[in-house]
Amino acid sequence: MTLSSPIFMFIFIPILALCYFVAPQKFKIPILLIFSLLFYIWGAGWLVLVLIGMIAVNALISHNMRYYRKPLLIIGIIFNVSLLILFKYYTFITGLQTELIIPLGLSFIVFTAIAYLVDVYRGAVVPNTLKRLRKSDMVS
């Protein structure tokens, strides 16, 4: 589904808008998160599991960064860059001609995750929890 497809413009967006504006304030962010994941699933299928895994690993790293700051920052950067290399350069590195599907927006998500980990490391932001998730914190 593309942003200009009739399904997106005349079905997906109206249903999202209806759910969002009818819902109480405390359910608005979860609705946006659910619809973002549905949109990602529609475009990338099973690769949404890569996105959810990245979110989980980066959240785990950021929450434990107060104990082992620098080692966890390095591990987080290596993890994120490794995923980028795996999906973008797999065929080039291995020499195999298999087609590995790249998750939608992977570069943006990886670099946003790295920036988030660096901000947590520097103390510029506090690690988020689902209870404190705000609209501005949503990546997808």
Residue frames as a rotation matrix with the C-alpha (Angstrom) as fourth column:
MET 1
0.593 0.805 0.000 0.00
0.805 -0.593 0.000 0.00
0.000 0.000 -1.000 0.00
THR 2
-0.568 -0.742 0.357 1.44
0.739 -0.650 -0.175 3.34
0.362 0.165 0.918 -0.99
LEU 3
-0.658 0.268 -0.704 0.48
0.391 -0.677 -0.623 6.71
-0.644 -0.685 0.340 0.41
SER 4
-0.673 0.396 -0.625 -1.23
-0.664 -0.695 0.275 7.61
-0.326 0.600 0.731 -2.85
SER 5
-0.918 0.350 -0.184 -3.21
0.204 0.818 0.538 4.38
0.339 0.456 -0.823 -3.25
PRO 6
-0.215 0.929 0.301 -7.01
-0.463 -0.368 0.806 4.57
0.860 0.034 0.509 -3.07
ILE 7
0.336 0.314 -0.888 -7.06
0.525 0.721 0.453 1.94
0.782 -0.618 0.077 -0.30
PHE 8
-0.528 -0.621 -0.579 -4.79
0.835 -0.256 -0.487 4.10
0.154 -0.741 0.654 1.85
MET 9
-0.963 0.070 0.262 -6.54
-0.065 -0.998 0.028 7.41
0.263 0.010 0.965 1.13
PHE 10
-0.311 0.946 0.094 -10.17
-0.691 -0.293 0.661 6.27
0.653 0.140 0.744 1.22
ILE 11
0.568 0.503 -0.651 -10.14
0.068 0.760 0.646 3.33
0.820 -0.412 0.398 3.66
PHE 12
-0.029 -0.680 -0.732 -7.05
0.852 0.366 -0.374 3.30
0.523 -0.635 0.569 5.88
ILE 13
-0.879 -0.371 0.299 -6.87
0.214 -0.868 -0.449 7.03
0.426 -0.331 0.842 6.70
PRO 14
-0.156 0.874 0.460 -10.62
-0.571 -0.459 0.680 7.46
0.806 -0.157 0.571 7.36
ILE 15
0.604 0.349 -0.716 -10.68
0.297 0.736 0.609 4.42
0.739 -0.581 0.341 9.68
LEU 16
-0.352 -0.815 -0.461 -7.58
0.840 -0.058 -0.539 5.73
0.412 -0.576 0.705 11.48
ALA 17
-0.792 0.066 0.607 -9.08
-0.140 -0.987 -0.076 9.21
0.594 -0.146 0.791 11.79
LEU 18
0.265 0.964 0.039 -12.37
-0.384 0.068 0.921 7.83
0.885 -0.259 0.388 13.09
CYS 19
0.477 -0.137 -0.868 -10.66
0.659 0.709 0.250 5.62
0.582 -0.691 0.429 15.68
TYR 20
-0.567 -0.818 -0.098 -8.29
0.703 -0.419 -0.575 8.39
0.429 -0.394 0.813 16.72
PHE 21
-0.749 0.257 0.611 -10.85
-0.286 -0.957 0.052 11.18
0.598 -0.136 0.790 17.14
VAL 22
0.376 0.921 -0.101 -13.50
-0.342 0.239 0.909 8.99
0.861 -0.307 0.405 18.83
ALA 23
0.191 -0.377 -0.906 -11.07
0.671 0.724 -0.160 7.39
0.716 -0.578 0.391 21.29
PRO 24
0.977 0.051 -0.209 -10.40
0.202 -0.553 0.808 8.83
-0.075 -0.832 -0.550 24.74
GLN 25
0.676 -0.737 0.014 -7.09
-0.710 -0.656 -0.256 10.67
0.198 0.163 -0.967 25.17
LYS 26
0.120 -0.693 0.710 -5.31
-0.725 0.427 0.540 7.74
-0.678 -0.580 -0.451 26.85
PHE 27
0.337 0.056 0.940 -5.93
0.352 0.919 -0.181 5.48
-0.873 0.391 0.290 23.83
LYS 28
0.908 0.086 -0.410 -4.81
-0.298 -0.555 -0.777 7.89
-0.295 0.827 -0.478 21.10
ILE 29
0.014 -0.980 -0.199 -1.10
-0.975 -0.057 0.216 6.98
-0.223 0.191 -0.956 21.16
PRO 30
-0.448 -0.163 0.879 -1.74
-0.139 0.984 0.112 3.20
-0.883 -0.072 -0.464 21.21
ILE 31
0.638 0.714 0.289 -4.10
0.240 0.172 -0.955 3.65
-0.732 0.679 -0.062 18.25
LEU 32
0.706 -0.443 -0.553 -1.41
-0.701 -0.553 -0.451 5.49
-0.105 0.706 -0.701 16.29
LEU 33
-0.350 -0.874 0.337 1.10
-0.805 0.464 0.369 2.78
-0.479 -0.143 -0.866 17.18
ILE 34
-0.114 0.396 0.911 -1.25
0.153 0.913 -0.378 -0.02
-0.982 0.097 -0.164 16.11
PHE 35
0.874 0.486 -0.015 -2.12
0.083 -0.180 -0.980 1.67
-0.479 0.855 -0.198 12.82
SER 36
0.341 -0.841 -0.421 1.57
-0.922 -0.387 0.025 2.38
-0.184 0.379 -0.907 12.15
LEU 37
-0.534 -0.532 0.657 2.36
-0.451 0.837 0.312 -1.30
-0.715 -0.130 -0.687 12.63
LEU 38
0.297 0.721 0.626 -0.59
0.320 0.542 -0.777 -2.29
-0.899 0.432 -0.070 10.41
PHE 39
0.868 -0.040 -0.495 0.66
-0.432 -0.553 -0.712 0.03
-0.245 0.832 -0.498 7.68
TYR 40
-0.122 -0.991 -0.045 4.17
-0.954 0.105 0.281 -1.45
-0.273 0.078 -0.959 8.03
ILE 41
-0.343 0.074 0.936 2.80
-0.054 0.994 -0.099 -5.01
-0.938 -0.084 -0.337 7.92
TRP 42
0.714 0.690 0.119 0.83
0.117 0.050 -0.992 -4.18
-0.690 0.722 -0.045 4.79
GLY 43
0.770 -0.444 -0.459 3.94
-0.637 -0.489 -0.595 -2.90
0.040 0.750 -0.660 3.05
ALA 44
-0.180 -0.976 -0.127 6.61
-0.912 0.214 -0.351 -5.24
0.370 0.052 -0.928 4.44
GLY 45
0.485 0.466 -0.740 4.76
-0.263 0.885 0.384 -8.28
0.834 0.009 0.552 5.83
TRP 46
0.761 -0.174 -0.625 6.81
0.564 0.654 0.504 -10.41
0.321 -0.736 0.596 8.21
LEU 47
-0.231 -0.931 0.282 9.57
0.613 -0.364 -0.701 -7.77
0.756 0.011 0.655 8.30
VAL 48
0.414 0.427 0.804 7.54
-0.402 -0.707 0.582 -5.98
0.817 -0.564 -0.121 10.96
LEU 49
0.921 -0.125 -0.368 9.13
0.363 0.614 0.701 -8.53
0.138 -0.779 0.611 13.30
VAL 50
-0.101 -0.985 0.143 12.52
0.883 -0.155 -0.444 -6.97
0.459 0.081 0.885 12.53
LEU 51
-0.205 0.110 0.973 11.10
-0.099 -0.991 0.091 -3.56
0.974 -0.078 0.214 13.46
ILE 52
0.800 0.554 0.232 9.56
-0.307 0.045 0.951 -4.88
0.516 -0.831 0.206 16.69
GLY 53
0.632 -0.651 -0.421 12.83
0.758 0.631 0.162 -6.65
0.160 -0.422 0.892 17.53
MET 54
-0.334 -0.761 0.556 14.79
0.582 -0.630 -0.514 -3.46
0.741 0.152 0.654 16.97
ILE 55
0.183 0.491 0.852 12.41
-0.408 -0.750 0.520 -1.52
0.894 -0.443 0.063 19.19
ALA 56
0.956 0.231 -0.178 12.70
0.033 0.521 0.853 -4.15
0.290 -0.822 0.490 21.94
VAL 57
0.306 -0.921 -0.242 16.50
0.920 0.351 -0.174 -4.38
0.245 -0.169 0.955 21.83
ASN 58
-0.407 -0.465 0.786 16.99
0.324 -0.878 -0.352 -0.61
0.854 0.111 0.508 21.75
ALA 59
0.481 0.631 0.608 14.52
-0.434 -0.432 0.791 -0.15
0.762 -0.644 0.066 24.61
LEU 60
0.891 -0.198 -0.408 16.33
0.423 0.687 0.591 -2.80
0.163 -0.700 0.696 26.66
ILE 61
-0.088 -0.989 0.118 19.69
0.895 -0.130 -0.427 -1.19
0.438 0.068 0.897 25.97
SER 62
-0.259 -0.009 0.966 18.48
-0.016 -1.000 -0.014 2.33
0.966 -0.019 0.258 26.75
HIS 63
0.736 0.611 0.292 16.86
-0.311 -0.078 0.947 1.27
0.602 -0.788 0.133 30.04
ASN 64
0.822 -0.482 -0.303 20.02
0.560 0.591 0.581 -0.44
-0.101 -0.647 0.756 31.25
MET 65
0.318 -0.737 0.596 22.36
0.495 -0.407 -0.768 2.30
0.809 0.539 0.236 30.08
ARG 66
0.679 -0.070 0.731 22.48
-0.540 -0.722 0.433 3.88
0.497 -0.689 -0.528 33.52
TYR 67
0.858 -0.353 0.373 24.53
-0.102 0.595 0.797 0.90
-0.503 -0.722 0.475 34.72
TYR 68
-0.082 -0.875 0.477 26.93
0.585 0.345 0.734 0.23
-0.807 0.339 0.484 31.83
ARG 69
0.492 0.439 -0.752 26.77
-0.153 -0.807 -0.571 3.37
-0.857 0.396 -0.329 29.75
LYS 70
-0.043 -0.589 -0.807 29.60
-0.897 -0.332 0.291 3.17
-0.439 0.737 -0.514 27.24
PRO 71
-0.889 -0.309 0.338 29.61
-0.155 0.898 0.413 -0.63
-0.431 0.315 -0.846 26.65
LEU 72
-0.143 0.919 0.368 25.85
0.593 0.377 -0.712 -0.63
-0.793 0.116 -0.598 26.06
LEU 73
0.461 0.244 -0.853 26.09
-0.423 -0.785 -0.453 2.33
-0.780 0.570 -0.259 23.71
ILE 74
-0.495 -0.735 -0.463 28.73
-0.801 0.179 0.572 0.48
-0.337 0.654 -0.677 21.67
ILE 75
-0.799 0.272 0.536 26.65
0.277 0.958 -0.072 -2.72
-0.533 0.092 -0.841 21.68
GLY 76
0.221 0.962 -0.163 23.56
0.314 -0.228 -0.922 -0.75
-0.923 0.152 -0.352 20.57
ILE 77
0.247 -0.205 -0.947 25.39
-0.773 -0.631 -0.065 0.94
-0.584 0.748 -0.314 17.72
ILE 78
-0.808 -0.587 -0.059 26.93
-0.521 0.662 0.539 -2.37
-0.277 0.466 -0.840 16.59
PHE 79
-0.489 0.709 0.507 23.51
0.437 0.703 -0.561 -4.07
-0.755 -0.053 -0.654 16.74
ASN 80
0.472 0.759 -0.449 21.78
0.018 -0.517 -0.856 -1.38
-0.882 0.396 -0.257 14.68
VAL 81
0.054 -0.527 -0.848 24.55
-0.915 -0.366 0.169 -1.03
-0.399 0.767 -0.502 12.09
SER 82
-0.837 -0.358 0.414 24.76
-0.229 0.916 0.330 -4.85
-0.497 0.181 -0.849 11.81
LEU 83
-0.012 0.913 0.407 21.09
0.476 0.364 -0.801 -5.01
-0.880 0.184 -0.439 10.86
LEU 84
0.593 0.187 -0.783 21.62
-0.454 -0.726 -0.517 -2.32
-0.665 0.662 -0.345 8.27
ILE 85
-0.394 -0.828 -0.399 24.62
-0.862 0.182 0.473 -4.14
-0.319 0.530 -0.786 6.81
LEU 86
-0.664 0.177 0.726 22.79
0.106 0.984 -0.143 -7.48
-0.740 -0.019 -0.672 6.85
PHE 87
0.284 0.918 0.278 19.81
0.489 0.111 -0.865 -6.24
-0.825 0.382 -0.417 4.90
LYS 88
0.740 0.043 -0.672 21.51
-0.403 -0.770 -0.494 -3.74
-0.539 0.636 -0.552 2.59
TYR 89
0.153 -0.837 -0.525 24.80
-0.988 -0.111 -0.111 -5.44
0.035 0.535 -0.844 1.75
TYR 90
0.331 0.033 0.943 24.15
-0.421 0.900 0.116 -9.17
-0.845 -0.435 0.311 2.26
THR 91
0.919 0.068 0.388 24.42
0.285 0.564 -0.775 -10.09
-0.272 0.823 0.499 -1.41
PHE 92
0.706 -0.703 0.080 27.51
-0.450 -0.534 -0.716 -7.93
0.546 0.469 -0.694 -1.89
ILE 93
0.105 -0.687 0.719 29.33
-0.980 0.053 0.194 -9.38
-0.171 -0.725 -0.667 1.15
THR 94
0.173 0.026 0.985 28.45
-0.284 0.959 0.025 -13.04
-0.943 -0.284 0.173 0.59
GLY 95
-0.750 -0.436 -0.497 28.56
-0.569 0.042 0.821 -13.01
-0.337 0.899 -0.280 -3.20
LEU 96
-0.645 0.613 0.456 25.29
0.587 0.780 -0.219 -14.95
-0.490 0.126 -0.863 -3.27
GLN 97
-0.934 0.313 0.174 22.63
-0.046 -0.586 0.809 -13.87
0.355 0.747 0.561 -5.73
THR 98
-0.335 0.852 -0.402 19.72
0.931 0.364 -0.005 -14.29
0.142 -0.376 -0.916 -3.33
GLU 99
-0.331 0.337 0.882 17.32
0.037 -0.929 0.369 -11.42
0.943 0.154 0.295 -3.01
LEU 100
-0.559 0.137 -0.817 16.97
0.829 0.112 -0.548 -10.32
0.016 -0.984 -0.176 0.60
ILE 101
0.276 0.762 0.586 13.97
0.631 -0.604 0.488 -8.06
0.725 0.235 -0.647 1.09
ILE 102
-0.822 -0.566 0.061 14.86
0.373 -0.616 -0.694 -4.79
0.430 -0.548 0.717 2.82
PRO 103
-0.105 0.799 -0.592 12.42
0.961 -0.072 -0.268 -3.58
-0.257 -0.597 -0.760 5.50
LEU 104
0.424 0.379 0.823 10.72
0.645 -0.764 0.019 -0.27
0.636 0.522 -0.568 4.69
GLY 105
0.718 -0.102 0.689 12.65
-0.302 -0.937 0.176 2.75
0.627 -0.335 -0.703 5.95
LEU 106
0.727 -0.424 -0.541 15.38
0.647 0.687 0.332 0.63
0.231 -0.591 0.773 7.52
SER 107
-0.306 -0.907 0.288 18.13
0.713 -0.419 -0.562 3.26
0.631 0.034 0.775 7.18
PHE 108
-0.128 0.345 0.930 15.95
-0.344 -0.895 0.284 5.94
0.930 -0.284 0.234 8.76
ILE 109
0.857 0.515 -0.025 14.91
-0.185 0.353 0.917 3.65
0.481 -0.781 0.398 11.61
VAL 110
0.438 -0.775 -0.455 18.51
0.836 0.538 -0.111 2.52
0.330 -0.331 0.884 12.27
PHE 111
-0.507 -0.712 0.486 19.93
0.495 -0.702 -0.512 6.03
0.706 -0.019 0.708 12.36
THR 112
0.157 0.645 0.748 17.03
-0.484 -0.610 0.628 7.28
0.861 -0.460 0.216 14.48
ALA 113
0.905 0.151 -0.398 17.63
0.206 0.661 0.722 4.43
0.372 -0.735 0.567 16.94
ILE 114
-0.004 -0.981 -0.196 21.35
0.907 0.079 -0.413 5.23
0.421 -0.180 0.889 17.10
ALA 115
-0.445 -0.107 0.889 20.58
-0.021 -0.991 -0.130 8.93
0.895 -0.077 0.439 17.69
TYR 116
0.617 0.737 0.276 18.17
-0.370 -0.038 0.928 7.93
0.695 -0.675 0.249 20.47
LEU 117
0.705 -0.413 -0.577 20.81
0.658 0.684 0.315 5.74
0.264 -0.602 0.754 22.15
VAL 118
-0.396 -0.875 0.279 23.38
0.701 -0.484 -0.524 8.54
0.593 -0.012 0.805 21.93
ASP 119
-0.122 0.438 0.891 20.88
-0.349 -0.859 0.374 10.99
0.929 -0.265 0.258 23.44
VAL 120
0.895 0.417 -0.158 20.19
-0.036 0.422 0.906 8.59
0.444 -0.805 0.393 26.32
TYR 121
0.293 -0.885 -0.361 23.95
0.890 0.390 -0.235 8.11
0.348 -0.253 0.903 26.78
ARG 122
-0.579 -0.541 0.610 24.51
0.377 -0.841 -0.388 11.87
0.723 0.005 0.691 26.97
GLY 123
-0.625 0.423 -0.657 21.58
0.697 -0.078 -0.713 12.33
-0.353 -0.903 -0.246 29.34
ALA 124
-0.962 0.260 -0.089 19.70
-0.271 -0.846 0.460 14.54
0.045 0.466 0.883 26.89
VAL 125
-0.008 0.984 -0.180 16.61
-0.743 0.115 0.659 12.30
0.669 0.139 0.730 27.10
VAL 126
-0.372 0.032 0.928 15.23
-0.765 0.556 -0.326 9.85
-0.526 -0.831 -0.182 29.62
PRO 127
-0.994 0.032 -0.105 14.55
-0.035 0.813 0.581 6.31
0.103 0.581 -0.807 28.32
ASN 128
-0.350 0.937 -0.008 10.89
-0.880 -0.325 0.346 5.96
0.322 0.129 0.938 27.38
THR 129
-0.851 0.304 0.428 8.41
0.078 0.879 -0.471 3.49
-0.519 -0.368 -0.772 28.74
LEU 130
-0.638 0.679 0.363 5.10
0.631 0.192 0.751 2.61
0.441 0.708 -0.551 27.11
LYS 131
0.187 0.738 -0.648 3.35
0.957 -0.285 -0.048 4.64
-0.220 -0.611 -0.760 29.80
ARG 132
0.110 -0.231 -0.967 5.27
0.171 -0.954 0.247 7.79
-0.979 -0.192 -0.066 28.82
LEU 133
-0.540 -0.313 0.781 5.19
0.782 0.157 0.603 7.31
-0.312 0.937 0.160 25.05
ARG 134
-0.004 0.481 -0.877 4.36
-0.039 -0.876 -0.481 10.56
-0.999 0.033 0.022 23.29
LYS 135
0.899 0.392 0.193 3.49
0.193 0.039 -0.980 11.39
-0.392 0.919 -0.040 19.69
SER 136
0.675 -0.681 -0.282 6.90
-0.735 -0.589 -0.336 12.95
0.063 0.434 -0.899 19.18
ASP 137
-0.125 -0.746 0.654 8.59
-0.718 0.523 0.460 9.70
-0.685 -0.412 -0.601 20.25
MET 138
0.591 0.423 0.687 7.03
0.081 0.816 -0.573 7.59
-0.802 0.394 0.448 17.51
VAL 139
-0.489 -0.857 -0.160 9.48
-0.193 -0.072 0.978 6.61
-0.850 0.510 -0.130 14.81
SER 140
-0.863 0.135 0.486 7.21
0.484 0.495 0.722 4.94
-0.143 0.859 -0.492 12.29
